[in-house]
Amino acid sequence: MQDYLVVHTFKSEELRQKHFTAVDEMSQDEIAAGMKNENASLQMNWNNGENDMAMFCWWKAKSPDAILETLGDMSDSFENDIREMPNIMDMSDR
């Protein structure tokens, strides 16, 4: 699988509110289970809750379409800017 960074930008404030209301009712394990399959796996998510229209995600996936398929109907809530990132430099706490 390849590495992708995705900017998921909500199409409206209403969709953003619905998303965070639903997510607030789920555990991290429940969310992770729905965002992982043999074709795509959400690795990490950065967001500012209802203070921003965009979320940033790191995915491992076979293709951009695999990410959209894994998101299912949720993908319709976003404009999805999916970019493959094959060059990674890990600078974690050196």
Summary of the structure (lengths in Angstrom):
residues: 94
radius of gyration: 13.4
end to end distance: 26.7
largest distance: 41.3
contacts: 219
relative contact order: 0.30
helix: 38%
strand: 35%
